[in-house]
Amino acid sequence: GKWKYTPRSLVQAEFFHFPYHQHCGVRLLDTMESHGVLPDREMRQMVLDTFGFHSEVFKKLARMMYWMPKFKHMSPFPLPNPVPRDPYELAQLAIRRMCVDIQSIITVHRAKDEVPDAVDDTWVVSGQSPQQQELIELHPTDKPIRIEGPFSIYLRSSAISYFLLRAEPTPIRVVEIDSDDVSNIPVTVLDEKPDLLKPSTVHEQTDGIILAMAATGTSTRDSLLSWLRILQLQNPKLSDIPVVFMLKAPSKSLVTANHPQEEFESIAEDENSTDNECKANVSDTSARSYEANEADKTGWRHV
């Protein structure tokens, strides 16, 4: 009822008046917060009428009403709620969120339309910036680059797989300067420029240089080969650079499009027969050990 659990004094409030009831109210607000439900003024008045101003329930509600509207617009890449179920739309959202360069261009391609000899007739969502194209132009032709993946990114409860075009990281050039050496001091007035290192871009990470990223409809090697052919149209130097595919192999227990169903049925039958043999051996060994223990207890044994 109204004012039933309200503390009458600050002493009662400090000693957590009606603890089980307040704990239930806090858990209810926690559930609302985890589901993104913002309490309104009517619920605020209900909490005040039930637990009062000096209660943990009202403190929790006040924090929610202050912070949740601020956190609602915290992400610079907001997602629609609910997120779309179509993988094609999810891939565009994911690539747009992962391309940190504001100059990145997200392009959508149809493999059969741009690569006539493509095996997989699927879509390709690719993301690349002008800086990444410059990095490809500066990449030496004797060093290979890799196509890695698949990696997973979650858009709320939906997951999408993506792939990276990555190069080896640039070794850090250490310049040792003797601060006490005054024999060769550059004079900038006479157009002598000091030796400066070119600042690295956001795509040059410690584990590699990200040159492009993409998501395909089938996530197969053939679709990635079509993506590489599309990138070669925009980056002609890619035709002279060796590309290595480093893809994560699926488990044998997963049925893929490249293997017939009969092969996996035979593997499953072999696994079942092996399990049955192991169970039979275990049961036989257990029976023998049980008979031996009983014989030791009674003092006689079957011969």
Secondary structure as GFF3:
##gff-version 3
##sequence-region A 1 303
A	DSSP	alpha_helix	10	14	.	.	.	ID=ss1
A	DSSP	alpha_helix	19	34	.	.	.	ID=ss2
A	DSSP	alpha_helix	41	51	.	.	.	ID=ss3
A	DSSP	alpha_helix	56	72	.	.	.	ID=ss4
A	DSSP	alpha_helix	87	98	.	.	.	ID=ss5
A	DSSP	beta_strand	105	110	.	.	.	ID=ss6
A	DSSP	alpha_helix	111	114	.	.	.	ID=ss7
A	DSSP	beta_strand	123	128	.	.	.	ID=ss8
A	DSSP	alpha_helix	130	138	.	.	.	ID=ss9
A	DSSP	beta_strand	145	155	.	.	.	ID=ss10
A	DSSP	beta_strand	158	167	.	.	.	ID=ss11
A	DSSP	three_ten_helix	188	190	.	.	.	ID=ss12
A	DSSP	beta_strand	204	205	.	.	.	ID=ss13
A	DSSP	beta_strand	208	216	.	.	.	ID=ss14
A	DSSP	alpha_helix	221	234	.	.	.	ID=ss15
A	DSSP	three_ten_helix	236	240	.	.	.	ID=ss16
A	DSSP	beta_strand	243	247	.	.	.	ID=ss17
A	DSSP	alpha_helix	261	298	.	.	.	ID=ss18
###
